[in-house]
Amino acid sequence: MNKWPQVPNPVWYLVQTKPSRGLLAERNLRRQGFGVFAPRIAAKRRARGGYEEGFRELFPGYLFVSAGASARWRAIDSTLGVQRLVAFGSDGPSRVSNELIELLKRRCDAGDTVQPLPLKVGDAVKIVAGPFSEYVASVESMPSEKRIWVLLDLLGRETRVSLAREDLEPQPA
């Protein structure tokens, strides 16, 4: 089964889902024949005294719906789990650019999980989690797919620190 229905000129809209009802909305929109794109990212969460691997929404509370040029807005708006179609102004639901959707899809795998940007030795990275959050460091080595050694400037000294891949974000050069 094709994930996104082949529509000649797809028109994408942003849908706000009801709290904790994103999966319900996604399933019901697909049942009605709409294309649904809900990008997710891998994430850890605390559970049972440790950490559990899982996924979370890239845009919590929102998903994209492809409805074609002759959109059935009321069908989307009245779908179980949907709060509303996002609209700016009084011209009806606002369209999302196809270029944005294509860029997001290219970064995702078959399960709509956003893949991390590739890193190489010497790249500048921002630490986004943990005690060094918000620090900028440089990649020193990558011994495994999950762990990366970075050089961090702490109190005027370069310190070598091992961090999880998901705790790093590439910085523009």
C-alpha positions in Angstrom: 0.0 0.0 0.0 1.3 3.4 -0.9 1.8 5.7 2.1 0.9 8.9 0.3 -1.9 8.6 -2.3 -0.7 9.7 -5.8 -2.5 12.9 -6.4 -1.5 14.9 -9.6 -1.0 18.2 -7.8 -1.1 17.5 -4.1 -2.2 20.3 -1.8 -1.0 20.0 1.7 -2.7 21.5 4.8 -1.7 21.7 8.4 -4.0 20.0 10.9 -4.1 20.6 14.6 -5.0 17.4 16.5 -6.7 17.1 19.8 -4.4 16.6 22.8 -3.0 13.1 22.8 -5.1 12.2 19.8 -2.6 12.5 17.0 -2.4 8.8 16.1 -6.2 8.5 16.2 -6.5 11.5 13.8 -3.8 10.0 11.5 -5.5 6.6 11.4 -9.0 8.1 10.7 -7.7 10.5 8.0 -6.0 7.6 6.2 -9.2 5.6 6.3 -10.9 8.4 4.5 -8.3 8.3 1.7 -6.3 11.4 2.7 -2.5 11.4 2.5 -1.1 12.0 6.0 2.4 13.0 6.8 3.4 13.0 10.5 7.2 13.2 10.9 8.6 11.8 14.1 12.0 11.8 15.7 13.7 9.2 17.8 13.7 10.1 21.5 14.5 8.7 24.9 12.1 9.1 27.8 12.3 8.2 31.5 10.5 5.1 32.4 10.7 2.5 35.2 13.9 4.0 36.7 15.7 4.1 33.4 15.4 5.3 29.9 13.2 3.9 27.1 13.8 4.3 23.4 10.8 5.6 21.4 9.5 8.3 19.1 7.9 11.6 19.5 6.2 14.0 17.0 8.5 16.5 15.3 5.6 19.0 15.5 3.7 17.9 18.6 -0.1 18.3 18.1 0.1 18.8 14.3 0.2 16.7 11.2 0.1 17.4 7.4 -2.8 16.3 5.2 -2.8 16.0 1.5 -6.3 16.6 0.1 -5.8 17.4 -3.6 -7.0 20.6 -5.2 -10.6 19.9 -4.4 -10.2 19.6 -0.7 -13.0 18.2 1.4 -12.3 20.5 4.3 -15.4 19.6 6.3 -14.5 15.9 6.2 -11.0 16.7 7.5 -12.3 19.1 10.2 -14.9 16.6 11.5 -12.6 13.7 11.6 -12.3 12.0 15.0 -9.0 13.3 16.7 -8.8 16.5 14.6 -9.1 19.8 16.4 -9.1 22.0 13.3 -7.5 22.8 10.0 -5.0 25.6 10.6 -6.0 28.9 8.8 -4.5 32.3 8.8 -7.2 34.9 7.8 -10.6 34.2 6.4 -9.7 32.5 3.1 -10.1 29.0 4.5 -7.3 26.6 5.5 -3.8 27.7 4.7 -1.8 25.6 2.3 1.7 24.3 3.2 4.3 24.6 0.4 5.0 21.4 -1.5 8.7 22.2 -1.3 8.6 22.2 2.5 6.9 18.8 2.6 9.4 17.4 0.0 12.3 18.6 2.1 10.9 17.0 5.2 10.1 13.7 3.4 13.7 13.5 2.0 15.0 13.6 5.6 12.6 10.8 6.7 12.9 7.0 6.4 10.0 4.7 5.4 8.5 5.1 8.9 8.3 8.9 8.7 11.2 9.1 11.2 13.5 12.1 10.6 17.1 10.9 10.1 19.9 12.9 11.7 22.1 15.0 9.5 25.5 13.4 8.7 28.4 14.5 10.8 32.1 14.3 10.2 35.3 14.9 12.3 35.9 18.6 12.7 32.2 19.6 12.4 30.8 22.1 14.9 27.9 20.8 16.9 25.5 22.2 19.5 24.8 20.0 22.5 21.0 19.9 23.0 20.6 17.7 26.1 22.4 16.9 29.3 24.6 19.0 31.6 26.4 20.6 28.7 23.2 21.7 26.9 23.6 24.8 24.8 27.4 24.5 24.5 29.0 24.3 21.1 31.8 21.7 20.6 33.6 20.1 17.7 33.5 16.5 16.7 36.7 14.7 17.5 35.9 11.1 16.6 32.9 8.8 16.0 33.8 5.3 17.2 30.2 4.1 16.9 26.9 5.0 15.4 25.4 6.0 18.8 28.3 7.7 20.6 30.5 10.6 19.4 33.5 12.2 21.1 33.6 16.0 21.0 36.0 18.6 22.2 34.4 21.1 24.5 36.0 24.3 25.7 35.5 24.3 29.5 37.2 27.0 31.6 39.8 27.7 28.9 40.7 24.1 28.3 39.6 21.7 25.6 37.9 18.7 27.3 37.1 15.5 25.5 33.5 14.3 26.2 31.6 11.3 24.9 27.9 12.1 24.0 25.0 10.3 22.5 24.4 11.1 18.8 20.8 12.3 19.4 22.1 14.9 21.9 24.0 16.8 19.2 22.8 19.1 16.5 25.0 20.3 13.5 25.9 24.0 13.6 26.1 26.0 10.5 29.7 26.8 9.4 
